[in-house]
Amino acid sequence: MFSTDIAIIGGGPVGIFAAFQAGMLGMKAHLFESSNALGGQCAALYAEKPIYDIPGLPEVKAIDLVQNLIKQASPFKPQYHTLAEVIHLSRQEGRWLLESSSHLKVAAKAVLITAGGGLLVPNKPPLEKISEFELSGSIAYKVDSIEEYRDKDVLIAGGRDSAADWVNSLCGIARKIFFVHRREKFKCTLSSLEKITEACEKGLVEMICPAQILGIEGENGVIEKVKIGFPDKSEREVLVDKVLFFFGLKTALGPIGSWGIKLHSGRIIVEQETCQTNLSGIYAAGDIAFYPGKLKLILSGFSEVATALHHAYSEVFPGQAMHLQHSTDKGLPSA
Amino acid sequence: MFSTDIAIIGGGPVGIFAAFQAGMLGMKAHLFESSNALGGQCAALYAEKPIYDIPGLPEVKAIDLVQNLIKQASPFKPQYHTLAEVIHLSRQEGRWLLESSSHLKVAAKAVLITAGGGLLVPNKPPLEKISEFELSGSIAYKVDSIEEYRDKDVLIAGGRDSAADWVNSLCGIARKIFFVHRREKFKCTLSSLEKITEACEKGLVEMICPAQILGIEGENGVIEKVKIGFPDKSEREVLVDKVLFFFGLKTALGPIGSWGIKLHSGRIIVEQETCQTNLSGIYAAGDIAFYPGKLKLILSGFSEVATALHHAYSEVFPGQAMHLQHSTDKGLPSA
């Protein structure tokens, strides 16, 4: 178990800036990120897109903003834990105890939640018995191991790059791939589509579109057949072992909703003056924080981080006076 | 007279960012800066110092931050007015009318005050009749025209670079310079001091230190003599035409204090949720704004600008709904 001053939940730009701001205030920080990389939606959803409204950065790619923030925090050596979704938060012996899905335990004097829109989770089709097939691994939304698909009949559904890329990546590994998309037009790069067309000519891939999956049948998590419907109401059944859906990502609050923190429409209510939640010592900043007049701008999140951590100072260093100084006067404090 | 959406008072980093943010929201902006350059204290007091706590900029010189912000706002072509201290603010025909010391008039739908610590004004010595000598130009705190000092006897007081630099710059132009400093040690670059020593040997400059100015005598704004006191209580009189004091700069609220805006210890009280003052349509952001929990950080000022201008939207565009969008989705709106 780790012991620290500040535990930060969520490793998007606002969370990484919190690691920096904690360091500036002389606080040690551990940061939990549920995905496999820092950067939040900036890295996962629009890494290459330019952002124009970060003050002092006329144009910056989202992924470069993330890299800059990581560099900025690095002198303070924050502890980053990726693939670590915080699933339990409890009060123990005057500290906040955080436990992650990866069995990591951290005891912290204060907690700052910077979880953005929450967890990024896949969009799922509204099909019956879907969780049973998910548990067995017959239905998935990402590929954890290519070998699981070797010599299998696989159905891949979706129309964007993630779907098309996996059709090509699994082509030759899977025995046969059925590529199902509900529209005639694909929103993926042309070169991917050309490769798929070649694979179709070789009989490795069969494209079924425009078409929709109507249902998946099977027992004990084993798929027997997938029912596909066409615009003219005709139907077709295909026999496959595995189905991969690539319908994009959405955000979900996840376990945060079960810790007794007051929420408003899926966001955490904070007092604007302190960014503290209804639980003393638990703060929130960035898109996940809500107060009247709140703007969902990255720059507002940065400012909320400063507000939260300055207020948390008295919890982290009880009885010590804080003298607000500017970085130009003192430079960076040592880590 | 100009007509605009937003009038911004103060051209420091927060004010320049306000010009950008206004543009992002489709608002035209005019910015008043009392000094001769944009950048506020960042440019005037610590241009070459690195700042470490601007999110996404691990280390940036103050003057470079200012340049970045000017570049960021440039697509929106904000109107910058330097040497334009706003001296009057009044309500006229449903608009706010601003009048500057430079006789500039701007009618605006809303006003955002980003005046930082206020005006940068010179520190003055506590001497009698000083304003009479200031009015006549016999006493000054900066050199507006070198020619005014030609063939004059000049006393320059101060111990830092600004004083030493002007001793050297006026050397050979003034008939004689008396250089008075209250300490034996100077806080200026060695090379400046070496030049002054050479000028002393030629009889162009006389250094009088450690010594203090006790009083200045004269009539109708014309100086007769300056009384100087030494640590051993002895005194000396020197006959000069002009006196220049370089005792550093301090900040002062200036005319802003006379517009009916509620203040707290020389700062403007705003409601944190909107950044609006007690006057509807008048906003404040950055160091000059005060609310409970306020942090004097540049990044907090940036966030307050966003809050203020989003709230001002309904005053600028009455009846139009604002849809908050992110720059990654829409790019920059056209200016």
Interface residues (C-beta under 8 A of the other chain):
Chain A: P13 F17 F20 Q21 M24 Y46 K49 P50 I51 Y52 D53 I54 P55 G56 L57 P58 V60 A62 L65 N68 L69 K71 Q72 Q272 E273 T274 Y291 P292 G293 L295 K296 L297 L299 S300 F302 S303 E304 A306 T307 H310 H311 L324 H326 S327 T328 G331 L332
Chain B: P13 F17 F20 Q21 M24 Y46 K49 P50 I51 Y52 D53 I54 P55 G56 L57 P58 V60 A62 L65 N68 L69 K71 Q72 Q272 E273 T274 Y291 P292 G293 L295 K296 L297 L299 S300 F302 S303 E304 A306 T307 H310 H311 L324 H326 S327 T328 G331 L332
